[in-house]
Amino acid sequence: MTSAIRRDGAPALVDARITRIETIPLKVELERPATGSTLKLTHRCTIVTRVHTDAGVVGECFNGNDDELQADIIRLIHDELEPLLKGRRVAAIDDAWAATRRATEPFLRDRRVALRAQACVDSALHDAVGKLAGLPLHLLWGGARERVPVVALGGYYRQSGDLEALADEVAELKAFGIHGLKLKLGGKTPAEDALRAQTVRRAGGDDFVLACDANQGWSREEALEFVRRTRDLNLAWFEEPCRWDNDRADMAVVRTVGGVPVAAGQSELSRFGCRDLLVAGAIDVCNFDASWGGGPTEWRRVAMLASAFNVSVMQHLEPQIGLMMSAGVANGRYAEVMLPWRDPFFYKLIANQPARPFVDGFYTLPTAPGWGMSFDPEYLEFARRK
């Protein structure tokens, strides 16, 4: 790994400048719908963002799963963020973040659009900094781990044969090298979903990591009932167990009365929302989403806040950034991944991705600089939104 050098011998990172930003919208159909308690996904969408520099280095990343908002996000990047950033120093990421944050201020438009646009640019900028420094980002951030434990998001509801399919899915995960599942639930009664969790535990065995995610589908009483019914299953965490409108107070009750670790944070839009979860004593794991909340810069601030409360952190999905981010902080826990049918971009868009990237429940981090990934140009064109 070598850093980029200017003609005068100084590192290019010192004063490399942003020249332009490129975006590519992607969309592919999933092999089957992914159905949870409050969601149903039929496609995987993302935005590839490239930050071009006068040093010849291009920072690139892909972020998000927005379909209806995708065109608005791209429009905002080019109409508002790119003019602000052209000519700025690549290394001045905090300054760039503060400048692009102004796009979130207009009161009468959907704030999600600006937050996601900011996240796309911020992620690509971090890649550019890593490439200019000649280091993978987790090492640049001070992380020493070479591999990260992973848990797969899965266990979506099936219309028929649900329990049998869950057992088959666990076997598929273990054969693929993944030794943990974050089970989707909250769309059935606590009794019915407890049977689903029990099925996973029996199929996976005692050493299999089992977490549960209700996607804010239950009342506090229903969440507590589920905890009582699954008390002997050794849940790693119970994610977003309660409905959104009073979730901080309700999750604190589930956590203290139920005695189960609680995870949340993905539905917050900033570090300040995560701070309030921490102060409320509502969570043991914070899974703030960098792609929804302004990028890795904000995610790392959340991680530092969480460390002051002895709370661990994960990135919500997005393993192309989540794996390195988890490894780049001392309180990073697991990284969330998915099987190829649910996240084709992680397996097909990343050209240097091993065909079987997981071994014994771990992912070995890339050693190339930045996010450590290069893109397959043929698949990129195949998935480009028409």
Residue, then its C-alpha position, 0 to 999 in steps of 0.5 A: m500500500t503506497s500513498a499518492i505523491r505529488r510531483d514535488g514529493a509531498p503526499a497528494l493527500v495534503d492538498a488534493r482537490i475535488t474536481r467533479i462528482e459522478t453518480i450512477p443509479l442502479k436497480v435490480e429485481l430480487e429473486r423473491p420479495a423480502t417481507g417483514s412486519t412493516l416492509k416489503l421489498t421487491h428490488r435492490c436499488t443503490i447509487v454509485t457516487r464517484v468523487h473525482t480529484d485533481a490528483g487522479v484518484v477517484g473516491e467511490c462507493f455505493n449507498g442506500n436502497d431508495d427507489e422512489l427517492q433515487a432521482d431526487i437524491i441524485r438531482l440534489i447531489h449535482d444541483e446543490l452539493e457538487p457546486l459547494l464541494k468543487g475545488r475543496r480539499v479532499a482531506a477536509i472531510d469535516d468541512a465538506w460535511a458541514a457545508t453539505r449539511r446545509a442542504t438538510e435545512p429547508f423546512l418544507r422539503d423531504r429531509r431524507v433526500a438531503l441526508r442520503a445525498q450527503a451520505c453518498v458524497d461523504s462515503a465517496l470522500h472517505d474512499a478518496v482519502g483512504k486511497l490518497a493515504g494508501l490505507p484501508l479506512h479501518l486502519l486509517w481510523g485506528g482499527a487493528r482488526e483484520r476480520v469482523p464477525v457477521v450476522a445475516l439479515g434474513g428470516y423473512y416471512r413466507q406465505s407457506g412452509d415458513l418454519e421449514a424454510l427457516a430451518d433450511e435458511v439456517a442450514e444455507l447460512k452455515a454452509f455459506g460460512i455465516h453463523g448468525l441470523k437477525l430474524k425478521l418478526g413483529g408481523k405475527t403474534p408474539a406466540e407465533d413469532a416465538l415459534r419462529a425464533q425457536t425454530v432458528r435456535r434448534a436449527g442453528g444450535d447453541d453457538f449460532v448467533l440469534a438476534c430478532d428484529a421487529n421493525q417497530g411492529w409491536s406494542r410494549e406489552e407484545a414485545l415483553e410477551f415475546v421476550r418471556r416466550t424466548r427467554d431461554l433462546n439466548l437472544a444476542w439482541f432484540e431490535e426495534p421491538c416497539r412502535w415508533d411513536n413512544d419507542r425510547a420509553d418503551m424500549a427502556v422498559v423492554r430492556t430493563v423488565g425483559g432483561v434482553p439486550v435492545a438495539a435501535g438507532q437506524s430510524e434516527l437521522s442524526r447523532f442527536g437522536c442516538r444521543d437521546l436513545l442513549v440517555a434514555g437507557a433504551i439500547d445496548v446496541c446502536n445500529f445507526d445507518a450511515s447511508w440514511g443519516g449523513g454518512p460515515t462521518e456522522w456514524r463515527r460520531v455516533a460510535m464515539l457517543a455510544s462508547a461513553f455509555n458502554v454501548s456497542v455499535m453496528q452499521h444497519l446493513e450496507p456491508q460494503i461500508g459496515l464491515m470496515m466501520s465496525a472494525g474501525v472503532a473499539n466498540g464495533r460489534y458485528a457487521e450485518v450482511m445478507l445472502p446473495w439473493r437479498d444483496p446482489f450488489f455486495y456479491k456482484l458489483i464488487a469485482n474483487q469480492p470472493a465468491r465465498p467471502f465468509v469463513d467460520g462466521f467472519y469476514t476478512l477485511p480487504t487490504a486495498p486502500g479506501w473501502g478496498m473495493s473495485f467495481d465490475p464494469e459489466y455488472l454496473e452497466f447491467a444494473r444501471r437504471k434505465 
